[in-house]
Amino acid sequence: MTRWSLPIAAATLLAALAVTEPAHAAYRVIKWSTGICQVWNFGLPTRPFPYDYRVLTGPLPSFAAATRAKTRLFRAGRCLI
């Protein structure tokens, strides 16, 4: 192995993760039965518990976009927090 093969392999791996990560993120704003809204990443293998929630938005590309959507929902009176 040359001395550059390990750094090149590491850079390739990081580039692949950067390209594929947004595809796995599926942030959405959910509303619990209490009226409180929360940003949840549905790209994770777990689901919110307990199951007394409603999904208010479609998939959003980033946490920042989901936070902006949650703020808009709060200002419109659809969320308590």
C-alpha positions in Angstrom: 0.0 0.0 0.0 1.2 3.4 -0.8 1.2 6.1 1.9 -1.7 7.8 0.2 -4.1 4.9 -0.1 -5.4 5.2 3.5 -6.2 8.9 3.3 -7.8 8.5 -0.2 -10.0 5.6 1.2 -11.0 7.7 4.2 -11.9 10.7 1.9 -13.9 8.4 -0.4 -15.8 7.0 2.6 -16.6 10.5 3.9 -17.7 11.7 0.5 -20.0 8.7 0.2 -21.5 9.4 3.6 -22.1 13.0 2.8 -23.9 12.2 -0.5 -26.1 9.4 1.0 -27.0 11.1 4.4 -29.6 13.5 3.1 -31.4 10.6 1.4 -31.9 8.9 4.8 -33.0 11.9 6.7 -36.7 12.2 6.8 -37.5 14.9 9.3 -41.1 15.7 9.9 -43.0 17.7 12.5 -45.3 15.6 14.7 -48.0 16.8 17.1 -48.6 14.9 20.3 -52.1 14.5 21.7 -51.2 17.2 24.2 -50.8 19.8 21.4 -47.0 20.0 21.7 -45.1 19.7 18.4 -41.8 18.1 17.9 -39.3 17.5 15.1 -38.8 13.8 14.5 -36.3 12.0 12.2 -38.3 9.1 10.6 -35.0 8.0 9.0 -34.1 6.4 12.3 -35.2 2.8 13.0 -37.3 3.9 16.0 -40.7 5.5 16.0 -42.1 8.0 18.5 -43.6 6.4 21.6 -46.4 6.5 22.8 -48.2 6.4 19.5 -50.7 9.2 20.2 -49.2 11.6 17.6 -50.1 13.0 14.2 -47.7 13.8 11.4 -48.2 17.4 10.3 -45.6 17.8 7.5 -44.2 15.8 4.7 -40.5 14.7 4.6 -38.2 17.7 5.0 -34.5 17.6 3.9 -32.9 18.9 7.1 -33.4 19.5 10.8 -33.2 23.3 10.1 -36.0 23.0 7.5 -38.1 21.0 10.0 -37.5 23.6 12.7 -38.6 26.4 10.4 -41.8 24.4 9.6 -42.5 23.9 13.3 -42.1 27.6 13.9 -44.6 28.4 11.1 -47.0 25.8 12.6 -46.6 27.5 16.0 -47.3 30.9 14.6 -50.4 29.6 12.8 -51.7 28.3 16.1 -51.5 24.6 15.3 -48.9 23.8 18.0 -48.6 24.8 21.7 -44.8 24.8 21.8 
